[in-house]
Amino acid sequence: MFQIRIHGRGGQGVVSGAEMLSVAAFLEGRYAQAFPSFGSERMGAPVMAFCRIDDKEIRLREPVLAPDALIIQDQTLLHQVDLFSGLPVRGHVLLNSSKTLDELGLAGFARGVERYRLCTLPASELAMKHVGRPVPNAALLGGFAAVTGVITLDSVLAAIREKFPSAIAEKNVAAAQEAFDMASQMVEAIDA
């Protein structure tokens, strides 16, 4: 089973991102589960959503405490929430930021004992460019497909098209495609 925890703020599409990720896995003939974790938070408050993907039925119903991957939709959470809790050595981290790991103070996580597979992606900028709003979820899902290889880009794009009306869907598809291309280049550099 591959488990993903998505961190962001209310209004950034955290829950929709987890749902689209589970739909992408389902479209590949796999089992998937997505659910949020939030109370009566307001717009801008920290929120989490979870997604599990497996080749067999998923019976767990609790929050993801030991994720294989993190998707962090808002870099300001780095100093407010213990984002890396439960992430194993060599775990995947996809962070919405135009800054480098050094600028964010995260380079040690990539080179240290944890050797996390960290990738930053300017998902909000890509969303602004293609969609006209800084909602990074679709772009981050394209990046997730490239960084982890757990799901294909085609499945992500199909899930986006299923979630949104056609005009909005195609804008999000363009953001996800560009994010996938950018993340693929970063993964090549990390693995080199």
C-alpha positions as CSV (number, residue, x, y, z in Angstrom):
1,M,0.0,0.0,0.0
2,F,1.2,3.5,-0.9
3,Q,0.1,6.2,1.5
4,I,0.0,9.9,0.9
5,R,-0.6,12.8,3.2
6,I,-1.4,16.2,1.8
7,H,-0.9,19.4,3.8
8,G,-2.2,22.8,2.9
9,R,-4.5,25.5,3.9
10,G,-8.3,25.8,3.6
11,G,-9.2,26.9,0.1
12,Q,-6.1,25.5,-1.7
13,G,-7.9,22.4,-2.9
14,V,-6.3,19.9,-0.5
15,V,-9.4,17.7,-0.3
16,S,-10.1,17.9,-4.0
17,G,-6.4,17.0,-4.7
18,A,-6.8,13.8,-2.5
19,E,-10.0,12.9,-4.3
20,M,-8.5,13.4,-7.8
21,L,-5.5,11.3,-6.7
22,S,-7.8,8.4,-5.6
23,V,-9.8,8.7,-8.9
24,A,-6.6,8.5,-10.9
25,A,-5.6,5.3,-9.1
26,F,-9.1,3.9,-9.5
27,L,-8.9,4.6,-13.3
28,E,-5.8,2.4,-13.3
29,G,-7.8,-0.5,-11.9
30,R,-6.4,-0.1,-8.4
31,Y,-8.1,0.4,-5.0
32,A,-8.0,3.9,-3.5
33,Q,-9.2,5.8,-0.6
34,A,-9.3,9.6,0.1
35,F,-10.5,11.6,3.0
36,P,-9.9,14.9,4.8
37,S,-8.9,15.8,8.3
38,F,-10.3,19.1,9.5
39,G,-12.7,20.5,12.0
40,S,-14.5,23.8,11.7
41,E,-11.4,25.5,10.2
42,R,-11.8,28.7,8.2
43,M,-10.3,29.7,4.8
44,G,-6.5,29.7,5.2
45,A,-6.3,27.4,8.3
46,P,-4.0,24.4,8.1
47,V,-5.8,21.3,6.7
48,M,-4.8,17.7,5.8
49,A,-6.1,15.1,3.5
50,F,-5.1,11.5,3.0
51,C,-5.0,9.1,0.2
52,R,-4.1,5.4,0.1
53,I,-3.5,3.4,-3.1
54,D,-3.2,-0.4,-3.3
55,D,-3.7,-3.3,-5.6
56,K,-6.0,-5.0,-3.1
57,E,-9.0,-3.8,-1.0
58,I,-8.1,-1.2,1.6
59,R,-9.7,-1.8,5.0
60,L,-7.9,0.9,7.1
61,R,-10.0,3.8,8.0
62,E,-7.6,5.9,10.1
63,P,-5.5,8.9,9.3
64,V,-2.2,8.3,7.5
65,L,0.5,8.5,10.2
66,A,3.3,6.9,8.3
67,P,3.1,8.3,4.7
68,D,5.2,7.1,1.9
69,A,4.9,10.6,0.3
70,L,4.0,14.1,1.4
71,I,2.4,16.8,-0.8
72,I,2.9,20.2,0.8
73,Q,0.7,22.8,-0.9
74,D,1.8,25.7,1.2
75,Q,5.5,26.3,2.2
76,T,4.5,28.5,5.1
77,L,3.4,25.3,6.9
78,L,7.1,24.3,7.2
79,H,7.4,26.3,10.3
80,Q,4.0,25.7,11.8
81,V,3.2,22.0,11.5
82,D,5.4,18.9,12.0
83,L,5.0,17.9,8.3
84,F,7.7,15.2,8.3
85,S,6.2,13.2,11.1
86,G,6.1,9.5,10.3
87,L,7.8,9.9,6.9
88,P,10.3,7.0,6.4
89,V,13.9,7.3,5.2
90,R,13.9,8.0,1.4
91,G,10.2,9.1,1.6
92,H,8.9,11.4,-1.2
93,V,8.2,15.1,-0.5
94,L,6.7,17.3,-3.1
95,L,6.6,21.0,-2.0
96,N,4.8,23.8,-3.7
97,S,7.5,26.5,-3.8
98,S,9.6,28.4,-6.3
99,K,12.5,28.5,-3.8
100,T,15.4,26.0,-3.7
101,L,15.9,23.5,-0.9
102,D,18.8,25.6,0.4
103,E,16.6,28.7,0.5
104,L,14.0,26.8,2.4
105,G,16.5,25.3,4.8
106,L,15.6,21.8,3.7
107,A,18.8,20.7,2.0
108,G,19.9,18.8,5.1
109,F,16.8,16.6,4.9
110,A,17.8,15.5,1.4
111,R,21.5,14.9,2.3
112,G,21.1,13.9,5.9
113,V,20.2,10.6,7.5
114,E,16.6,10.7,6.2
115,R,17.7,11.2,2.6
116,Y,14.2,12.3,1.7
117,R,13.5,12.6,-2.0
118,L,12.6,16.3,-1.9
119,C,11.3,18.2,-4.9
120,T,10.1,21.7,-5.1
121,L,7.6,22.8,-7.8
122,P,6.2,26.3,-8.4
123,A,2.7,24.9,-8.5
124,S,0.9,28.1,-7.5
125,E,2.7,30.0,-10.3
126,L,1.7,27.3,-12.8
127,A,-1.9,27.4,-11.6
128,M,-1.9,31.2,-12.0
129,K,-0.4,30.9,-15.5
130,H,-2.9,28.3,-16.7
131,V,-6.0,28.6,-14.5
132,G,-5.8,32.2,-13.4
133,R,-6.0,31.3,-9.7
134,P,-3.3,30.2,-7.3
135,V,-4.9,26.8,-6.5
136,P,-1.9,24.3,-6.8
137,N,-3.6,20.9,-6.4
138,A,-3.8,19.9,-10.1
139,A,-0.3,21.0,-10.8
140,L,1.0,19.1,-7.8
141,L,-0.7,15.9,-8.9
142,G,1.1,16.1,-12.2
143,G,4.3,16.6,-10.2
144,F,3.4,13.7,-8.0
145,A,3.0,11.4,-11.0
146,A,6.5,12.3,-12.1
147,V,8.2,12.2,-8.7
148,T,6.8,8.9,-7.4
149,G,5.7,6.9,-10.5
150,V,2.9,5.5,-8.4
151,I,0.3,6.7,-10.9
152,T,0.5,7.8,-14.5
153,L,0.1,11.3,-15.9
154,D,-2.7,10.0,-18.1
155,S,-4.7,8.9,-15.1
156,V,-4.1,12.2,-13.4
157,L,-5.3,14.1,-16.4
158,A,-8.4,11.9,-16.7
159,A,-9.2,12.5,-13.0
160,I,-8.9,16.2,-13.5
161,R,-11.2,16.1,-16.5
162,E,-13.7,14.1,-14.5
163,K,-13.6,16.6,-11.6
164,F,-14.0,19.9,-13.4
165,P,-16.2,21.3,-16.2
166,S,-14.4,21.1,-19.6
167,A,-13.0,24.6,-19.9
168,I,-11.6,24.6,-16.3
169,A,-10.5,21.1,-16.6
170,E,-8.3,21.8,-19.7
171,K,-6.6,24.7,-17.9
172,N,-5.8,22.4,-14.9
173,V,-4.7,19.7,-17.3
174,A,-2.2,22.2,-18.9
175,A,-0.9,23.1,-15.4
176,A,-0.5,19.4,-14.4
177,Q,1.2,18.6,-17.7
178,E,3.8,21.4,-17.3
179,A,4.3,20.4,-13.6
180,F,4.9,16.8,-14.7
181,D,7.5,17.9,-17.2
182,M,9.3,20.2,-14.7
183,A,9.2,17.5,-12.0
184,S,10.5,14.8,-14.4
185,Q,13.6,17.0,-15.1
186,M,14.1,17.5,-11.3
187,V,13.8,13.7,-10.6
188,E,16.5,13.0,-13.3
189,A,18.8,15.5,-11.5
190,I,18.1,14.0,-8.1
191,D,18.7,10.5,-9.3
192,A,21.9,11.4,-11.2
